[in-house]
Amino acid sequence: MTNNTKSVFWWIFAVLFTLAIAYYQRSTGPTYPVRGKISVNNKELKYKLVTSNESHLPAEILIKGDIEGISGYLEYKKYKTNEEWQLVPMMMKDGNLVGELPPQPPAGKLMYKVMLGTGDDSKYIKEEPVVIRFKGAVPAFVLWPHILFMFMAMLYSTRTGIEALRKGDKTKNYTLITLSLLTAGGMFLGPVVQKYAFGAFWTGWPFGHDLTDNKTLVAFLAWLVAYLRLRKSSTNRAWVIAASIILLLVYLIPHSMFGSELDYNTGDIKTGK
């Protein structure tokens, strides 16, 4: 196998690996909708319980299937408050059963349940309440470059780690590219996304405990050190391998955990738990 063939093989591996990691992170985070099926009156219904929504729009809760004769309502209240549960009846819309939760300020959270049934025969979809967080709208010209740069950073991180293990001659160039992508996507565009969504550029260390900000900072510092060590000597490949592993571990942490959360009692936005 020629060197070019090997390089193509490792790039294909890096792309597939990065796609798998991106899917894992997307599907395990607290903003991933709760989906499933439930049987009501011998009818199988599909549900989608959203856990994230833009703050200027009501959050739509959707039940699909043969809903004729099925009624439902939402029970909700503000997260971490002592207020009473509010009831919202669900309505027929485009052949589905739909309920809406009221918009909340950025970082505001609601906890809610969905009750479905026919007459006296009703039951909750989930006994435990689902938590939804609202966020400010992020312009596409900011959000999509951020996502692209972060995806490419993971891709190059994987490929750079492989290159360092193989003692390839492109390790230094790939390291610089990885660091540049992480800087642009995580340290520059990341805070801009945070500002649009929750009103603050940075809520990680030393100002707060936001896990997304902190893990991005750790990954950036790891790659910065790796690049500086590699500039000093091309034999310092272990630093590159370590940085690649650190970024992988960072991506294995579900996105948006311990993120911004509005305290309804004080009006302050704090780090959630």
Secondary structure, DSSP 8 states (H G I E B T S, - for coil): --HHHHHHHHHHHHHHHHHHHHHHHHHHSTTS-EEEEEEETTEEEEEEE-SEEETTS-EEEEEEE--TT-EEEEEEEETT-----EEEE-EEETTEEEEEE----TT-EEEEEEEEEETTEEEES-SS-EEEEEE----HHHHHHHHHHHHHHHHHHHHHHHHHHTT-TTHHHHHHHHHHHHIIIIIIIHHHHHHHHHS-S--STTT---HHHHHHHHHHHHHHHHHHHHHH-TT-HHHHHHHHHHHHHHHHS-TTTT-EEE-TTT--EEE--
